[in-house]
Amino acid sequence: MDKPTADKIITSFLDKIYGFSLSKTMNIDKAEELASRITYEVYKALLNSDVIHNIDSYIYRIASNIYSQYVNEDKKNQEVLLRNEEKYIDNHSNRNKEYETIRREISYLSNLQREIVYMHYFQKMKTKEIANQLKVSQAKVKWHLIDARNQIKEGFLEDKQQTNNKVFSEMRSIGKLGYIKKYIDMSFYFNKILSQSIAYSAYHKPKTSTEIAREIATPVAFVEDEINFLVDNGFMNKLTGNRYLTNIYILEQSIEYETKIKEILTKYAVIISEIYVPLIIDFIKKNNPSLQHIYTPQKDNNFLLWSLISFACVTKLITEDKATDFSKYMIKRKDGGLNMAHANVIPKKASQITSCGFTKNHVDLFINSNFPKTYPITSWQFFSPYDDRDGKFTEWVNKLFFLLYDYMNGKISKDISYMDNYAFLCSKGFIASSINETQQDYVNIVVTKLKQDELIGSLPDMPKDLVLIGNKLNNEMYNLTKSYIPEHKINLCKDMNLNSLRKGLLRVYVLDYLLTKGLLKPLMHHQKQTVNMILFADRIP
């Protein structure tokens, strides 16, 4: 491989390599060392390679091998250190521990304080000399020396083993995603545990970089770099007094919270299933005129029912229209996006409670074509634990729908010149083969000539008694959630819990209940790839 290509590949993987290293070592210093080793070996391997078919897998395999070697070396080093430590008497050990504590506490000081401490105690400079060199007042130098000494003293009384590192169990953006060669979501900015821990630390109340560093037991130099990155991209706000406040909606869910949520969603899933779902079933059974404009793969009404229930719940079970109000919470990102960041922090023991044992996200994705003349299509998807999709927006999503539209118009076939695109549609389940003797291919997704508004208008409206029930659910969700949310996010918390009847997680409970009662039949393997998807186009297959 030529050097420019290798340089381009290694540059694009630097953040991933560092994230991999930090996730394995959970230590900044060790992560830096491991990442440098992996980068060197990957770069060397790239230069010596001709063709690499799967670059992600190739680099991951190298990284795993280097990590394995690193673990073995670290284990040997630990054994050597332990043997050496036995040679020292207790007072030397205690003194070494004190030195280590001092070094650690100095690393938590701000850049200015570290510089002043170094100049005063190590270079033996007087406060007046330090003031002249740094171009600050002598009083400021003295104040920082006193404050630094107090912080170091406090460090001797604290246990730094118990850190407050928090990991986001779910990250998503509400609004328009940015686009720089590919769609940018929250995972791009929060691929390191360090950035997640910093954001959580300054979420409930404003904190300085030094306070954050001490709380998560990370040298302030690393913390300040990460804070600047988060501020620059709109995920943290800088306040007066060099304090920072996180601008993300973070919900930390305790086991008690998760248990209560499960009780609430189970109760309301039954209500929706008994009051509203029968209207959707009648809509299909009575052959509503709108169905003439809807294509269902192999005329399977059970497959259609899956999609219509999910789509109707998200578009019709609206008690209060607050969609425009979310704009005041959205941030214009440097990547071109306009969105609001959302994250969950769920204890490991509680992670299986909320979603009936499922851990997959439950989100809706509406896509409008950027080429309405060439591709007059829009689409909707609901990602749930019942499909085989990854639940993330990927670059091939638009391409798939464009290719399917071309296939429906006869522009793609099994001919050798179209084989790659045809095989791609088949691999994603958009084209399937019948299991009868004809073995004919067919479009394996619900398609309608109706526009989104037309389909929504034809679906049964929400009964009035369900409106009252929906408002009750909104209040229950808000009253339960607000105790976990800081004061500066309370208004957002209230708006986030409006229209809870249409929430994705509640729909998962609805689908689970309907399966249990036999009102929905289990999906076949090929149906799981395209269930809860609707393509709106100017023609049907």
C-alpha positions as CSV (number, residue, x, y, z in Angstrom):
1,M,0.0,0.0,0.0
2,D,1.3,3.5,-0.9
3,K,2.2,5.9,2.0
4,P,-0.6,8.5,1.3
5,T,-3.3,5.9,1.4
6,A,-1.8,4.4,4.6
7,D,-1.6,7.9,6.2
8,K,-5.2,8.6,5.3
9,I,-6.4,5.3,6.8
10,I,-4.4,5.6,10.0
11,T,-5.5,9.1,10.6
12,S,-9.2,8.1,10.3
13,F,-8.7,5.4,12.8
14,L,-6.8,7.3,15.5
15,D,-9.9,8.1,17.6
16,K,-11.2,4.5,17.4
17,I,-7.8,3.1,18.4
18,Y,-7.6,5.5,21.4
19,G,-11.2,4.6,22.4
20,F,-10.3,0.9,22.1
21,S,-7.2,1.4,24.3
22,L,-9.1,3.4,26.9
23,S,-11.9,0.9,27.1
24,K,-9.4,-1.9,27.7
25,T,-7.1,-0.2,30.2
26,M,-9.5,2.3,31.9
27,N,-6.4,4.4,32.5
28,I,-5.3,7.5,30.6
29,D,-1.6,6.9,30.8
30,K,-1.8,3.2,29.9
31,A,-4.3,4.0,27.1
32,E,-1.9,6.5,25.5
33,E,0.9,3.9,25.6
34,L,-1.2,1.1,24.2
35,A,-2.7,3.4,21.5
36,S,0.8,4.4,20.3
37,R,1.8,0.7,20.1
38,I,-1.3,-0.2,18.1
39,T,-0.9,2.8,15.8
40,Y,2.7,1.9,15.0
41,E,1.9,-1.7,14.3
42,V,-1.2,-0.9,12.2
43,Y,0.7,1.7,10.2
44,K,3.6,-0.8,9.6
45,A,1.1,-3.5,8.5
46,L,-0.7,-1.2,6.2
47,L,2.5,-0.2,4.4
48,N,3.4,-3.9,3.9
49,S,-0.1,-4.9,2.7
50,D,-1.4,-4.9,-0.9
51,V,-5.2,-5.4,-0.7
52,I,-7.3,-5.3,2.5
53,H,-10.9,-6.4,2.0
54,N,-12.2,-5.5,5.5
55,I,-10.2,-2.7,7.0
56,D,-12.2,-2.5,10.2
57,S,-11.7,-6.2,10.9
58,Y,-8.1,-6.1,9.9
59,I,-7.2,-3.2,12.3
60,Y,-9.3,-4.7,15.1
61,R,-7.4,-8.0,14.8
62,I,-4.1,-6.2,15.0
63,A,-5.3,-4.1,18.0
64,S,-6.4,-7.2,19.8
65,N,-3.1,-8.9,19.3
66,I,-1.1,-5.9,20.5
67,Y,-3.4,-5.6,23.5
68,S,-2.8,-9.3,24.4
69,Q,0.9,-8.7,24.2
70,Y,0.5,-5.6,26.4
71,V,-1.4,-7.5,29.0
72,N,1.3,-10.1,29.2
73,E,4.0,-7.5,29.6
74,D,2.0,-5.6,32.2
75,K,1.5,-8.8,34.2
76,K,5.3,-9.5,34.2
77,N,6.0,-5.9,35.2
78,Q,3.5,-6.1,38.0
79,E,5.2,-9.3,39.3
80,V,8.7,-7.5,39.2
81,L,7.3,-4.5,41.0
82,L,5.8,-6.7,43.7
83,R,9.1,-8.5,44.2
84,N,11.0,-5.3,44.5
85,E,8.5,-3.8,46.9
86,E,9.1,-6.6,49.3
87,K,12.8,-5.4,49.7
88,Y,11.8,-2.1,51.1
89,I,10.9,-1.5,54.7
90,D,7.5,-0.1,55.7
91,N,8.7,3.5,56.3
92,H,10.1,3.7,52.7
93,S,6.8,2.3,51.4
94,N,4.8,4.9,53.3
95,R,7.0,7.7,52.0
96,N,6.7,6.5,48.4
97,K,3.0,6.4,48.8
98,E,3.0,10.0,50.1
99,Y,5.1,11.1,47.1
100,E,2.7,9.4,44.8
101,T,-0.2,11.1,46.5
102,I,1.5,14.5,46.1
103,R,2.2,13.9,42.4
104,R,-1.3,12.8,41.9
105,E,-2.8,15.8,43.7
106,I,-0.6,18.2,41.7
107,S,-1.9,16.7,38.5
108,Y,-5.5,17.8,39.6
109,L,-4.4,21.4,39.9
110,S,-5.2,23.9,37.1
111,N,-2.5,24.7,34.6
112,L,-1.7,28.1,36.3
113,Q,-1.5,26.5,39.8
114,R,0.7,23.7,38.6
115,E,3.1,26.2,37.0
116,I,3.1,28.4,40.2
117,V,3.8,25.3,42.4
118,Y,6.6,24.1,40.2
119,M,8.3,27.6,40.1
120,H,8.0,28.1,43.8
121,Y,8.8,24.7,45.3
122,F,11.0,23.2,42.6
123,Q,12.7,26.2,41.0
124,K,12.8,28.0,44.4
125,M,11.5,31.2,43.0
126,K,10.0,33.9,45.2
127,T,6.4,35.0,44.8
128,K,7.4,38.4,43.4
129,E,9.6,36.7,40.7
130,I,6.8,34.4,39.8
131,A,4.4,37.3,39.5
132,N,6.7,39.2,37.2
133,Q,7.4,36.2,35.0
134,L,3.7,35.2,34.7
135,K,2.6,38.8,34.5
136,V,0.1,38.5,37.3
137,S,-0.2,40.2,40.7
138,Q,1.9,38.9,43.6
139,A,-1.3,38.6,45.6
140,K,-2.8,36.2,43.0
141,V,0.4,34.1,43.2
142,K,0.1,33.9,47.0
143,W,-3.6,33.0,46.8
144,H,-2.9,30.2,44.3
145,L,-0.1,28.8,46.4
146,I,-2.4,28.7,49.5
147,D,-5.3,27.1,47.5
148,A,-3.0,24.5,45.9
149,R,-1.6,23.5,49.4
150,N,-5.1,23.2,50.7
151,Q,-6.1,21.0,47.8
152,I,-3.1,18.8,48.2
153,K,-3.8,18.4,51.9
154,E,-7.4,17.4,51.2
155,G,-6.1,14.8,48.8
156,F,-4.4,12.9,51.6
157,L,-7.8,12.5,53.3
158,E,-9.7,11.3,50.3
159,D,-9.9,7.8,48.8
160,K,-9.2,8.2,45.0
161,Q,-9.9,4.5,44.4
162,Q,-13.7,5.1,44.2
163,T,-14.1,7.3,41.1
164,N,-17.3,8.7,39.7
165,N,-16.8,7.5,36.1
166,K,-20.1,7.1,34.4
167,V,-20.8,5.3,31.1
168,F,-23.7,6.2,28.8
169,S,-25.8,3.1,28.1
170,E,-27.7,4.9,25.4
171,M,-26.9,8.0,23.3
172,R,-29.1,9.7,20.7
173,S,-29.7,13.0,19.1
174,I,-33.2,14.5,18.7
175,G,-33.4,16.6,15.6
176,K,-31.3,16.9,12.5
177,L,-28.0,15.1,12.4
178,G,-24.9,16.8,11.1
179,Y,-23.1,15.5,8.0
180,I,-19.3,15.5,7.3
181,K,-18.8,12.7,4.8
182,K,-21.1,10.6,7.0
183,Y,-23.9,11.3,9.4
184,I,-22.6,12.4,12.8
185,D,-24.4,11.2,16.0
186,M,-23.5,11.5,19.7
187,S,-21.2,8.4,19.6
188,F,-18.8,10.4,17.4
189,Y,-18.3,12.9,20.2
190,F,-18.6,10.6,23.2
191,N,-16.5,7.6,22.1
192,K,-14.4,7.8,25.2
193,I,-15.3,7.0,28.8
194,L,-13.5,10.2,29.8
195,S,-15.8,12.5,27.9
196,Q,-18.9,10.7,29.2
197,S,-17.6,11.0,32.8
198,I,-16.8,14.7,32.4
199,A,-20.3,15.4,31.0
200,Y,-22.0,13.5,33.8
201,S,-19.8,15.2,36.5
202,A,-20.9,18.7,35.5
203,Y,-24.5,17.8,34.8
204,H,-26.3,18.4,38.1
205,K,-24.4,21.5,39.0
206,P,-21.7,23.7,37.5
207,K,-18.1,22.7,38.3
208,T,-14.6,24.0,37.5
209,S,-12.2,21.8,35.5
210,T,-10.3,21.1,38.8
211,E,-13.4,20.0,40.6
212,I,-14.3,17.7,37.7
213,A,-10.7,16.3,37.6
214,R,-10.7,15.5,41.3
215,E,-14.1,13.9,41.1
216,I,-13.3,11.5,38.3
217,A,-9.6,11.1,39.4
218,T,-8.1,12.2,36.1
219,P,-5.3,14.8,35.7
220,V,-6.8,18.2,35.0
221,A,-4.7,18.6,31.8
222,F,-6.6,15.7,30.1
223,V,-9.9,17.0,31.5
224,E,-9.4,20.6,30.3
225,D,-8.6,19.3,26.7
226,E,-11.8,17.3,26.7
227,I,-13.9,20.1,28.2
228,N,-12.7,22.5,25.5
229,F,-13.7,19.9,22.9
230,L,-17.2,19.5,24.4
231,V,-17.7,23.3,24.8
232,D,-16.6,23.8,21.2
233,N,-19.2,21.4,20.0
234,G,-22.1,22.7,22.2
235,F,-22.3,19.8,24.7
236,M,-21.1,21.9,27.6
237,N,-21.5,25.6,28.5
238,K,-18.8,27.8,30.0
239,L,-20.2,29.9,32.9
240,T,-18.7,32.7,35.0
241,G,-15.9,31.7,37.4
242,N,-14.5,29.2,34.9
243,R,-17.3,26.8,35.7
244,Y,-18.9,24.4,33.2
245,L,-22.4,23.0,33.0
246,T,-23.3,20.1,30.7
247,N,-25.9,20.8,28.0
248,I,-27.2,17.2,27.5
249,Y,-30.4,15.6,28.8
250,I,-29.0,12.8,30.9
251,L,-31.3,10.4,32.7
252,E,-29.6,8.2,35.4
253,Q,-32.0,5.4,36.1
254,S,-31.9,3.6,39.4
255,I,-33.2,0.0,39.9
256,E,-36.2,1.6,41.7
257,Y,-36.8,3.8,38.7
258,E,-36.6,1.0,36.3
259,T,-38.9,-1.2,38.3
260,K,-41.5,1.6,38.5
261,I,-41.2,2.3,34.7
262,K,-41.8,-1.4,33.9
263,E,-45.0,-1.3,36.1
264,I,-46.3,1.8,34.3
265,L,-45.5,0.7,30.8
266,T,-47.0,-2.8,31.3
267,K,-50.2,-1.2,32.5
268,Y,-50.6,1.3,29.7
269,A,-49.6,-1.3,27.0
270,V,-52.6,-3.3,28.0
271,I,-54.8,-0.2,27.7
272,I,-53.5,0.7,24.2
273,S,-53.9,-2.9,23.1
274,E,-57.5,-3.1,24.2
275,I,-58.7,0.3,23.2
276,Y,-56.8,1.4,20.1
277,V,-55.2,-1.7,18.5
278,P,-58.7,-3.2,17.7
279,L,-59.4,-0.2,15.6
280,I,-56.2,-0.9,13.5
281,I,-57.3,-4.6,13.2
282,D,-60.7,-3.5,11.9
283,F,-59.1,-1.0,9.5
284,I,-57.4,-4.0,7.8
285,K,-60.3,-6.6,8.2
286,K,-62.9,-4.2,6.7
287,N,-60.6,-3.5,3.8
288,N,-60.4,0.3,4.2
289,P,-60.2,2.0,0.7
290,S,-56.7,3.3,1.6
291,L,-55.5,-0.3,1.6
292,Q,-55.9,-0.3,-2.2
293,H,-52.9,2.0,-2.3
294,I,-50.8,-0.1,0.1
295,Y,-48.6,-3.0,-1.1
296,T,-48.0,-5.8,1.5
297,P,-45.4,-8.5,0.8
298,Q,-47.2,-11.7,-0.2
299,K,-50.4,-10.0,1.0
300,D,-49.5,-11.0,4.6
301,N,-51.9,-9.0,6.8
302,N,-50.0,-10.0,9.9
303,F,-46.8,-8.3,8.5
304,L,-48.9,-5.3,7.6
305,L,-50.4,-5.2,11.1
306,W,-47.0,-5.0,12.7
307,S,-46.1,-1.9,10.7
308,L,-49.5,-0.2,10.9
309,I,-49.7,-0.6,14.7
310,S,-46.3,0.9,15.3
311,F,-46.8,3.7,12.7
312,A,-50.3,4.5,14.0
313,C,-49.2,4.7,17.6
314,V,-46.4,7.2,16.8
315,T,-48.4,9.4,14.6
316,K,-52.0,9.2,16.1
317,L,-51.5,8.8,19.9
318,I,-50.7,12.5,20.3
319,T,-52.4,14.3,23.3
320,E,-50.5,17.5,23.0
321,D,-48.6,18.8,19.9
322,K,-45.3,20.1,21.4
323,A,-43.1,19.2,18.4
324,T,-42.1,22.9,17.7
325,D,-41.3,23.6,21.3
326,F,-38.2,21.3,21.2
327,S,-36.5,23.8,18.9
328,K,-35.6,26.0,21.9
329,Y,-33.6,23.1,23.3
330,M,-31.7,22.3,20.2
331,I,-28.1,23.4,19.5
332,K,-26.7,24.3,16.1
333,R,-23.7,22.0,15.8
334,K,-20.5,22.8,13.9
335,D,-21.0,19.6,11.9
336,G,-24.2,21.2,10.4
337,G,-26.7,19.4,12.7
338,L,-29.4,21.0,14.7
339,N,-30.3,18.7,17.6
340,M,-30.6,18.0,21.3
341,A,-28.3,15.5,22.9
342,H,-29.8,12.8,25.0
343,A,-28.1,10.0,27.1
344,N,-29.1,7.4,29.6
345,V,-27.0,6.0,32.5
346,I,-28.4,2.7,33.6
347,P,-27.0,0.5,36.4
348,K,-26.0,-2.9,35.1
349,K,-28.4,-4.7,37.4
350,A,-31.3,-2.5,36.1
351,S,-30.4,-2.6,32.4
352,Q,-32.7,-5.6,31.7
353,I,-35.7,-4.4,33.5
354,T,-37.2,-1.6,31.4
355,S,-37.4,-3.2,28.0
356,C,-38.9,-6.6,28.8
357,G,-35.4,-8.1,28.9
358,F,-34.4,-6.4,25.6
359,T,-31.4,-4.0,25.5
360,K,-31.9,-2.6,22.0
361,N,-32.9,1.0,21.4
362,H,-36.4,1.8,20.4
363,V,-36.4,4.8,18.0
364,D,-38.3,6.1,14.9
365,L,-36.5,7.3,11.8
366,F,-38.2,9.4,9.2
367,I,-36.2,10.1,6.0
368,N,-37.1,12.5,3.2
369,S,-35.3,12.1,-0.1
370,N,-32.8,14.7,-1.0
371,F,-33.6,14.1,-4.7
372,P,-37.4,14.4,-4.9
373,K,-37.4,14.6,-8.8
374,T,-35.3,11.5,-9.3
375,Y,-36.5,9.7,-6.2
376,P,-40.0,10.9,-5.1
377,I,-39.9,8.8,-1.9
378,T,-39.9,9.2,1.9
379,S,-39.6,6.4,4.4
380,W,-40.3,5.5,8.0
381,Q,-38.7,2.9,10.3
382,F,-39.2,1.9,13.8
383,F,-36.2,0.1,15.3
384,S,-37.3,-2.4,18.0
385,P,-36.0,-5.7,19.6
386,Y,-38.2,-7.6,17.1
387,D,-36.2,-6.6,14.0
388,D,-32.7,-7.6,12.8
389,R,-31.5,-4.1,12.0
390,D,-28.8,-2.4,14.0
391,G,-30.9,0.6,15.1
392,K,-28.4,3.1,13.8
393,F,-28.5,5.6,10.9
394,T,-25.9,4.4,8.4
395,E,-24.9,5.8,5.1
396,W,-26.4,3.0,3.1
397,V,-30.0,3.6,4.4
398,N,-30.8,6.2,1.7
399,K,-29.0,4.2,-0.9
400,L,-31.1,1.1,-0.1
401,F,-34.4,3.0,-0.7
402,F,-33.0,4.6,-3.9
403,L,-32.0,1.1,-5.2
404,L,-35.4,-0.4,-4.2
405,Y,-37.1,2.4,-6.1
406,D,-35.0,1.7,-9.2
407,Y,-35.8,-2.0,-8.8
408,M,-39.5,-1.2,-8.7
409,N,-39.1,0.8,-11.9
410,G,-37.3,-2.1,-13.7
411,K,-33.9,-0.4,-13.7
412,I,-32.2,-3.2,-11.6
413,S,-32.5,-6.9,-12.3
414,K,-30.5,-10.1,-11.9
415,D,-28.5,-9.2,-15.0
416,I,-24.8,-9.4,-14.4
417,S,-24.3,-5.7,-14.8
418,Y,-26.7,-5.0,-11.9
419,M,-25.7,-7.9,-9.8
420,D,-23.9,-5.9,-7.0
421,N,-26.9,-3.7,-6.4
422,Y,-29.4,-6.6,-6.6
423,A,-27.3,-8.6,-4.2
424,F,-27.2,-5.7,-1.8
425,L,-31.0,-5.4,-1.8
426,C,-31.3,-9.1,-1.1
427,S,-28.7,-9.1,1.7
428,K,-30.7,-6.3,3.5
429,G,-34.0,-8.2,3.0
430,F,-35.5,-5.6,0.7
431,I,-35.9,-8.3,-1.9
432,A,-36.9,-11.9,-0.9
433,S,-37.8,-15.1,-2.7
434,S,-41.1,-16.9,-2.3
435,I,-40.9,-20.3,-0.8
436,N,-43.4,-21.9,-3.2
437,E,-42.6,-23.7,-6.4
438,T,-42.4,-20.5,-8.5
439,Q,-39.4,-19.2,-6.5
440,Q,-40.3,-15.6,-7.6
441,D,-38.6,-12.6,-6.1
442,Y,-40.7,-9.9,-4.5
443,V,-40.3,-6.6,-2.7
444,N,-40.2,-7.5,1.0
445,I,-41.3,-4.2,2.5
446,V,-44.6,-2.3,2.9
447,V,-44.9,0.3,0.1
448,T,-47.7,2.8,-0.4
449,K,-48.6,5.4,-3.0
450,L,-50.2,7.5,-0.2
451,K,-48.2,10.4,1.2
452,Q,-47.4,10.3,4.9
453,D,-50.1,12.8,5.8
454,E,-52.6,10.8,3.7
455,L,-51.8,7.5,5.4
456,I,-51.9,9.2,8.8
457,G,-55.3,10.8,8.0
458,S,-56.8,7.5,6.9
459,L,-55.8,5.7,10.1
460,P,-58.3,5.5,13.0
461,D,-58.2,8.6,15.3
462,M,-57.4,8.2,19.0
463,P,-60.6,7.8,21.1
464,K,-61.4,10.6,23.4
465,D,-61.2,8.4,26.5
466,L,-57.6,7.5,25.4
467,V,-56.7,11.2,25.3
468,L,-57.5,11.5,29.0
469,I,-55.6,8.3,29.7
470,G,-52.6,9.7,27.8
471,N,-52.6,12.9,29.8
472,K,-52.6,10.8,33.0
473,L,-49.6,8.8,31.7
474,N,-47.7,12.1,30.9
475,N,-48.1,13.2,34.5
476,E,-47.1,9.9,35.9
477,M,-43.9,9.8,33.7
478,Y,-43.0,13.4,34.6
479,N,-43.5,13.1,38.3
480,L,-41.4,9.9,38.4
481,T,-38.6,11.3,36.2
482,K,-38.2,14.8,37.5
483,S,-36.5,13.7,40.8
484,Y,-33.6,12.3,38.7
485,I,-33.2,15.6,36.6
486,P,-31.4,18.8,37.7
487,E,-33.3,22.0,38.0
488,H,-31.9,23.5,34.8
489,K,-33.4,20.6,32.8
490,I,-36.8,20.4,34.5
491,N,-38.7,22.2,31.7
492,L,-37.2,19.9,29.2
493,C,-38.0,16.9,31.4
494,K,-41.7,18.0,31.3
495,D,-41.7,18.3,27.5
496,M,-39.8,15.1,27.1
497,N,-42.6,13.2,28.9
498,L,-45.5,14.7,26.9
499,N,-47.2,12.3,24.5
500,S,-45.8,9.3,26.3
501,L,-48.4,7.1,24.7
502,R,-46.4,7.3,21.4
503,K,-43.0,6.5,23.0
504,G,-41.0,3.8,21.4
505,L,-40.4,1.8,24.6
506,L,-44.2,1.7,25.3
507,R,-44.8,0.4,21.8
508,V,-42.3,-2.5,22.5
509,Y,-44.5,-3.4,25.5
510,V,-47.6,-3.2,23.2
511,L,-46.1,-5.5,20.6
512,D,-45.0,-7.9,23.4
513,Y,-48.5,-8.0,24.9
514,L,-50.1,-8.6,21.4
515,L,-47.7,-11.5,20.8
516,T,-48.5,-13.0,24.1
517,K,-52.3,-12.7,23.4
518,G,-51.9,-14.1,19.9
519,L,-53.2,-10.9,18.2
520,L,-49.8,-10.7,16.4
521,K,-48.1,-13.8,15.0
522,P,-44.3,-14.2,15.4
523,L,-42.3,-13.0,12.4
524,M,-40.5,-15.2,10.0
525,H,-36.7,-14.8,9.7
526,H,-36.8,-12.8,6.4
527,Q,-39.5,-10.5,7.8
528,K,-37.4,-9.4,10.7
529,Q,-35.2,-7.4,8.4
530,T,-37.9,-5.1,7.1
531,V,-40.7,-5.2,9.7
532,N,-41.9,-1.8,10.9
533,M,-40.8,-0.1,7.7
534,I,-42.9,1.8,5.2
535,L,-41.8,3.3,1.9
536,F,-43.9,6.2,0.6
537,A,-43.5,6.4,-3.2
538,D,-45.4,7.4,-6.4
539,R,-45.9,3.8,-7.3
540,I,-46.2,0.3,-5.6
541,P,-44.7,-3.0,-6.8
